[in-house]
C-alpha cells in the first residue's frame, strides 16, 4: 500500500519518530527516512525533494541551550531546545525543509514555555512558522488546520498514534473465561487529578470494594490532596518502580484482570480541559481506551467531552443503545463522574447479554482490521497533510 505524499517525501530524524514508526506499520516500504548525526553529509540532501525534519517535542524544558556542543547528544530528551539543534535547523532551511514536531503520544494543546521557546528560536534563525507542523494525538483537532499560538500561526495534524500502536504492541489477548471477581476495573498508571476525582467518587459511592484498581505512581499535583496508596495488580509484569522508567509498560500489563471484571471503567489521561492557556480543546484517545476494545470487554470512559462521539467517527460502536451515555456531553465534571458511574453500574448488570457481546465482537474485529486503520489515517491525517501542500488527494 502506497501513498502519494509519503512516496514523494523524504523524512529526516535524529532519534526516530513515533509518527513515522506508525506510518511504517501501515505503509511498508513507503517511508524514506535518513538519520542525522555527526557523520551525516548535508551535501547529500536533494533540495528539489519535499524534505521534512521530524523531531520529538520533549515534555521537559532543559537548561542547557548554551552548553558546549559536545555535551548535547542527538538522542537526548530535549535536544530540540539546544543551540546545536538550531544550528542544524539553520543549515536545513535553505534546502526548503519543513519541520514536524512529533508530539503524537500526547494531545495537550497548552501553550507551554517549551513550545513558545522553540517557536521564538526558529523565528530568530529565519524559519517562518508556516514551515512548522505540529502532529499530535488530539482527536478534537481531527481535520487539522492553522492555530494561533501567541504571535505564531502553526499548522496542526491529528495523528492517531495509540489507535495504531496498541494493535501492534499489545500481544493479542485471549479470554480464558475467568470467573468475574469484581464489577469494575479501574487502571491508573500515572495518578493525576482527573483520575483521583474518578476513584474518589467511586469510593464515596461505596463501590471501591466492587472494583479492581491500580495506582502505580502519584503525580505531584496531588500533594496534600491524595488519600490513596499506590497499588499494583497481583502477579503483574512490572512493579510500581519499573513503571516510572519504562513507557513499554503501556503494553506489558497483566491482562487477566480485564476478564475477571464485568466493566472496564477507563480512566483516560484528561478528564477536563483545564483553565490554562491553550489553542484547542483536548480529546486524548490513548491505549487506555483501545485496550478494552481490543480485549473484547465492556467499557465506559472517564474523559473529556465527546470522547465517545469520536469513537463513533472512527467507526466503532459503544453501548448507547443499551445504557445512557450522555455523560459524554456533560459539561459539569462532578455530574459527569456520577453519570459515568451510573452507566458502569447499568453495563455491569448487562455485561454478558447478546447485544453487549455483539458490540464487543464488532469492535474487536474492526480494531484488528489494518485496512480500516489505513482508512482512518488517510481521512484524519494524510488528507489534511496533503491539503497543506495542495497535493492531489487520490491514494495510489
C-alpha positions as CSV (number, residue, x, y, z in Angstrom):
1,X,0.0,0.0,0.0
2,X,1.5,3.4,-1.1
3,X,0.5,7.0,-0.6
4,X,1.4,9.9,-2.9
5,X,2.5,12.2,-0.2
6,X,4.6,9.6,1.6
7,X,6.2,8.4,-1.6
8,X,7.1,11.8,-2.8
9,X,8.6,13.0,0.5
10,X,11.9,12.4,2.3
11,X,12.0,12.4,6.1
12,X,14.9,13.0,8.3
13,X,15.1,12.3,12.1
14,X,17.6,12.3,15.0
15,X,16.3,9.6,17.3
16,X,13.4,8.0,15.4
17,X,9.8,9.1,15.3
18,X,6.6,7.6,16.7
19,X,4.7,9.2,13.9
20,X,7.0,7.6,11.2
21,X,7.0,4.3,13.1
22,X,3.2,4.2,13.0
23,X,3.1,5.0,9.3
24,X,5.7,2.4,8.5
25,X,3.5,-0.3,10.1
26,X,0.6,0.6,7.8
27,X,2.6,1.6,4.7
28,X,5.5,-0.8,4.5
29,X,8.4,0.1,2.2
30,X,7.0,3.6,1.7
31,X,8.9,5.9,4.1
32,X,12.3,7.2,3.1
33,X,13.9,8.2,6.4
34,X,17.5,9.3,6.9
35,X,19.1,9.7,10.4
36,X,21.1,12.9,11.1
37,X,24.1,12.5,13.3
38,X,27.7,13.8,13.4
39,X,28.6,11.7,10.3
40,X,25.7,13.0,8.3
41,X,26.6,14.5,4.9
42,X,24.4,17.6,4.4
43,X,25.5,17.8,0.7
44,X,23.6,14.6,0.2
45,X,20.2,16.4,0.6
46,X,18.3,16.9,-2.6
47,X,16.7,20.3,-2.3
48,X,14.3,19.5,-5.1
49,X,12.6,16.9,-3.0
50,X,9.9,17.7,-0.3
51,X,12.0,17.3,2.8
52,X,10.8,17.0,6.4
53,X,12.8,17.0,9.6
54,X,10.7,15.1,12.2
55,X,11.7,15.9,15.8
56,X,10.3,14.7,19.1
57,X,8.7,17.5,21.1
58,X,10.0,17.0,24.5
59,X,7.8,17.4,27.6
60,X,10.8,18.6,29.5
61,X,12.4,22.1,29.3
62,X,16.2,21.8,29.6
63,X,18.6,24.3,30.9
64,X,21.5,23.6,28.5
65,X,20.7,25.7,25.5
66,X,24.2,27.4,25.7
67,X,26.0,24.2,26.8
68,X,29.1,23.1,24.9
69,X,28.1,21.3,21.7
70,X,29.8,18.1,22.7
71,X,27.6,17.8,25.8
72,X,24.3,17.7,23.8
73,X,23.5,14.4,22.2
74,X,21.1,13.9,19.3
75,X,19.1,11.3,21.3
76,X,18.9,13.3,24.4
77,X,15.4,14.3,25.7
78,X,15.0,18.0,25.0
79,X,17.6,18.0,22.2
80,X,15.4,20.3,20.1
81,X,15.9,23.1,22.6
82,X,19.7,23.2,22.3
83,X,21.9,25.5,20.3
84,X,23.2,22.5,18.4
85,X,19.7,21.7,17.1
86,X,19.1,25.3,16.0
87,X,22.4,25.3,14.2
88,X,21.3,22.2,12.3
89,X,17.9,23.7,11.5
90,X,19.6,26.8,10.1
91,X,21.6,24.5,7.7
92,X,18.5,22.8,6.5
93,X,16.4,26.0,6.0
94,X,18.0,26.9,2.6
95,X,17.1,23.4,1.3
96,X,13.4,24.1,1.7
97,X,12.8,21.9,4.8
98,X,9.6,21.6,6.7
99,X,9.8,20.8,10.4
100,X,7.4,18.4,12.0
101,X,7.1,18.4,15.8
102,X,6.2,14.8,16.6
103,X,4.0,15.0,19.7
104,X,1.8,12.1,18.8
105,X,2.0,10.4,22.2
106,X,0.3,13.5,23.7
107,X,-2.8,15.5,22.9
108,X,-2.3,18.6,25.1
109,X,-2.8,21.9,23.4
110,X,-1.5,24.0,26.2
111,X,0.8,26.9,25.3
112,X,3.9,25.8,27.2
113,X,7.2,27.6,27.8
114,X,8.9,24.9,25.8
115,X,6.7,25.4,22.7
116,X,7.0,29.1,22.8
117,X,10.8,29.0,23.3
118,X,11.1,26.6,20.3
119,X,9.0,28.9,18.0
120,X,10.8,32.0,19.1
121,X,14.2,30.4,18.4
122,X,13.1,29.2,15.0
123,X,11.9,32.7,14.1
124,X,15.3,34.1,15.2
125,X,17.2,31.8,12.8
126,X,14.8,32.8,9.9
127,X,12.4,29.8,9.8
128,X,8.9,31.0,9.3
129,X,6.1,29.4,11.3
130,X,4.3,28.3,8.1
131,X,7.1,25.7,7.7
132,X,6.4,24.2,11.1
133,X,3.8,21.5,11.6
134,X,2.6,20.1,15.0
135,X,1.5,16.4,14.8
136,X,-0.3,15.3,17.9
137,X,-2.9,12.8,19.2
138,X,-5.6,15.4,19.8
139,X,-8.8,14.0,18.3
140,X,-10.6,17.3,18.9
141,X,-8.5,18.5,16.0
142,X,-9.4,15.7,13.6
143,X,-9.2,17.8,10.4
144,X,-6.1,19.8,11.4
145,X,-5.6,23.3,10.3
146,X,-3.9,26.5,11.4
147,X,-3.9,27.5,15.1
148,X,-2.8,30.7,16.8
149,X,-0.1,30.3,19.4
150,X,0.8,33.8,20.8
151,X,2.2,35.6,17.8
152,X,2.6,32.4,15.7
153,X,0.4,30.6,13.3
154,X,1.1,26.8,13.2
155,X,-0.3,24.0,11.1
156,X,-1.6,21.1,13.1
157,X,-2.2,17.5,12.2
158,X,-4.1,14.8,14.1
159,X,-2.2,11.5,14.2
160,X,-4.0,8.6,16.0
161,X,-0.8,7.1,17.4
162,X,-2.4,4.8,20.0
163,X,-5.0,3.6,17.6
164,X,-2.1,2.1,15.6
165,X,0.4,1.2,18.2
166,X,-2.0,-0.7,20.5
167,X,-2.7,-3.3,17.8
168,X,1.0,-3.9,17.0
169,X,2.5,-3.6,20.5
170,X,-0.1,-5.3,22.8
171,X,0.0,-9.1,22.4
172,X,-3.4,-10.4,21.2
173,X,-5.4,-11.2,24.3
174,X,-7.1,-14.5,24.9
175,X,-10.2,-14.6,27.1
176,X,-9.7,-17.7,29.2
177,X,-13.2,-17.3,30.6
178,X,-12.2,-16.3,34.1
179,X,-14.8,-16.1,36.8
180,X,-15.9,-12.5,37.4
181,X,-14.4,-11.4,40.7
182,X,-15.4,-7.8,40.7
183,X,-17.7,-5.5,38.8
184,X,-15.2,-2.8,37.7
185,X,-11.6,-2.5,36.6
186,X,-10.0,1.0,37.0
187,X,-6.4,1.1,36.0
188,X,-4.2,4.1,36.9
189,X,-0.6,4.3,35.8
190,X,0.2,7.9,36.5
191,X,-2.4,9.1,39.1
192,X,-3.3,12.7,38.5
193,X,-6.2,15.0,39.4
194,X,-8.8,13.7,37.0
195,X,-8.1,10.0,37.9
196,X,-8.2,10.9,41.6
197,X,-11.6,12.6,41.2
198,X,-13.0,9.4,39.5
199,X,-11.6,7.0,42.1
200,X,-12.6,9.2,44.9
201,X,-16.2,9.4,43.6
202,X,-16.2,5.6,43.2
203,X,-15.1,5.3,46.9
204,X,-17.7,7.8,48.0
205,X,-20.4,5.8,46.4
206,X,-19.3,2.7,48.2
207,X,-18.1,0.9,45.0
208,X,-14.4,0.6,45.7
209,X,-14.9,-2.9,47.2
210,X,-16.5,-3.9,43.9
211,X,-13.5,-2.8,41.9
212,X,-10.0,-3.9,41.0
213,X,-7.9,-0.8,40.7
214,X,-4.3,0.3,40.4
215,X,-2.3,3.4,41.3
216,X,1.3,3.0,40.0
217,X,2.6,6.4,40.7
218,X,1.1,9.5,42.2
219,X,1.8,12.8,40.4
220,X,3.0,15.9,42.3
221,X,-0.2,17.8,41.6
222,X,-1.9,15.6,44.2
223,X,0.4,16.7,47.0
224,X,-1.8,17.4,50.1
225,X,-4.9,16.0,48.3
226,X,-4.4,12.3,47.7
227,X,-5.9,9.8,50.1
228,X,-4.9,6.6,48.2
229,X,-1.8,4.5,48.4
230,X,0.0,3.1,45.3
231,X,-1.2,-0.4,44.4
232,X,-0.3,-2.8,41.6
233,X,-2.2,-5.7,40.1
234,X,-1.5,-9.1,41.6
235,X,1.2,-11.0,39.7
236,X,1.7,-8.1,37.4
237,X,4.6,-8.0,35.0
238,X,6.2,-4.8,36.3
239,X,6.5,-3.3,39.7
240,X,5.4,0.3,40.6
241,X,9.0,1.5,40.3
242,X,9.6,-0.1,36.9
243,X,6.6,1.8,35.5
244,X,8.1,5.1,36.3
245,X,11.0,4.5,34.0
246,X,9.5,2.4,31.2
247,X,6.9,3.5,28.7
248,X,6.8,0.0,27.2
249,X,4.7,-0.9,30.3
250,X,1.8,0.7,28.4
251,X,1.5,-2.8,26.7
252,X,3.1,-5.1,29.3
253,X,0.5,-5.3,32.0
254,X,-1.2,-8.5,33.2
255,X,-4.4,-8.6,31.1
256,X,-6.2,-11.2,33.2
257,X,-7.9,-8.5,35.3
258,X,-9.8,-7.4,32.2
259,X,-11.6,-10.7,32.1
260,X,-12.1,-11.0,35.9
261,X,-14.2,-7.9,35.9
262,X,-17.5,-7.0,34.2
263,X,-16.8,-3.5,33.0
264,X,-13.6,-1.6,32.3
265,X,-14.0,2.0,33.7
266,X,-11.4,3.7,31.6
267,X,-9.6,6.5,33.4
268,X,-8.2,8.5,30.5
269,X,-5.4,10.9,30.8
270,X,-7.6,14.0,30.7
271,X,-10.9,14.4,32.4
272,X,-11.4,18.1,31.7
273,X,-9.9,20.9,29.8
274,X,-8.2,22.9,32.5
275,X,-8.3,26.6,32.8
276,X,-4.9,27.2,31.2
277,X,-3.8,29.0,28.0
278,X,-4.4,26.6,25.1
279,X,-5.1,26.7,21.4
280,X,-7.6,23.8,21.2
281,X,-9.7,21.7,23.5
282,X,-8.5,18.2,24.1
283,X,-9.7,14.7,23.3
284,X,-6.8,12.3,24.0
285,X,-7.7,8.7,23.0
286,X,-4.9,6.6,24.3
287,X,-4.1,2.9,24.7
288,X,-6.4,3.1,27.8
289,X,-9.4,3.3,25.5
290,X,-8.2,0.9,22.8
291,X,-7.3,-1.9,25.3
292,X,-10.8,-2.9,26.3
293,X,-11.9,-2.7,22.6
294,X,-9.0,-5.0,21.6
295,X,-9.6,-7.2,24.7
296,X,-13.2,-7.5,23.9
297,X,-14.7,-6.3,27.2
298,X,-17.5,-3.8,28.0
299,X,-16.3,-0.3,28.9
300,X,-17.3,3.2,30.0
301,X,-14.8,6.1,29.7
302,X,-13.9,8.9,32.1
303,X,-12.5,11.5,29.8
304,X,-13.1,15.0,28.2
305,X,-16.3,15.7,26.4
306,X,-17.0,14.0,23.0
307,X,-14.6,11.1,23.6
308,X,-17.4,8.6,22.9
309,X,-18.6,10.7,19.9
310,X,-15.1,10.5,18.4
311,X,-15.0,6.7,18.7
312,X,-18.2,6.7,16.6
313,X,-16.4,8.9,14.0
314,X,-13.7,6.2,13.9
315,X,-16.4,3.7,13.0
316,X,-16.7,2.0,16.4
317,X,-19.9,1.2,18.3
318,X,-20.4,1.9,22.0
319,X,-23.3,0.9,24.3
320,X,-25.6,3.9,23.8
321,X,-28.4,1.5,22.6
322,X,-28.2,-0.3,25.9
323,X,-27.2,2.2,28.6
324,X,-27.2,6.0,29.0
325,X,-24.0,7.5,27.5
326,X,-25.0,11.2,27.8
327,X,-22.1,11.6,30.2
328,X,-20.0,12.1,27.1
329,X,-21.6,15.5,26.6
330,X,-21.9,16.5,30.2
331,X,-20.1,19.8,30.9
332,X,-20.2,19.7,34.7
333,X,-17.3,17.4,35.8
334,X,-18.9,16.3,39.1
335,X,-22.2,15.5,37.4
336,X,-20.3,13.7,34.6
337,X,-18.5,11.5,37.1
338,X,-21.8,10.4,38.6
339,X,-23.2,9.7,35.2
340,X,-20.2,7.6,34.2
341,X,-20.5,5.5,37.4
342,X,-24.3,5.2,36.8
343,X,-23.6,3.9,33.3
344,X,-20.9,1.5,34.6
345,X,-23.4,0.0,37.0
346,X,-26.0,-0.3,34.2
347,X,-23.5,-2.0,31.9
348,X,-22.3,-4.4,34.7
349,X,-25.8,-5.7,35.0
350,X,-26.0,-6.4,31.3
351,X,-22.3,-7.3,30.6
352,X,-23.0,-10.7,29.2
353,X,-26.2,-10.1,27.2
354,X,-26.2,-10.8,23.5
355,X,-26.4,-7.1,22.5
356,X,-23.4,-6.2,24.6
357,X,-21.4,-9.2,23.3
358,X,-22.3,-8.4,19.7
359,X,-21.0,-4.8,20.1
360,X,-17.8,-6.2,21.7
361,X,-17.2,-8.6,18.8
362,X,-17.9,-6.0,16.2
363,X,-15.4,-3.5,17.8
364,X,-12.7,-6.1,18.2
365,X,-12.9,-7.3,14.6
366,X,-12.9,-3.7,13.3
367,X,-9.9,-2.8,15.6
368,X,-7.8,-5.6,14.1
369,X,-8.6,-4.6,10.5
370,X,-5.5,-2.9,9.2
371,X,-7.2,-1.7,6.1
372,X,-9.7,0.2,8.4
373,X,-6.7,1.7,10.2
374,X,-5.3,3.0,6.9
375,X,-8.7,4.5,6.1
376,X,-8.8,6.4,9.4
377,X,-5.2,7.6,8.9
378,X,-6.0,8.7,5.3
379,X,-9.1,10.5,6.4
380,X,-7.8,12.2,9.5
381,X,-4.1,12.6,8.9
382,X,-2.9,12.1,5.3
383,X,-5.6,14.2,3.6
384,X,-5.2,17.2,5.9
385,X,-1.4,16.7,5.4
386,X,-1.9,16.7,1.6
387,X,-4.0,19.8,1.9
388,X,-1.1,21.8,3.3
389,X,0.7,21.2,0.1
390,X,-2.3,21.1,-2.3
391,X,-1.4,17.5,-3.3
392,X,-3.9,15.5,-5.3
393,X,-5.8,13.5,-2.6
394,X,-6.0,10.3,-4.6
395,X,-4.3,7.4,-3.0
396,X,-2.1,5.2,-5.2
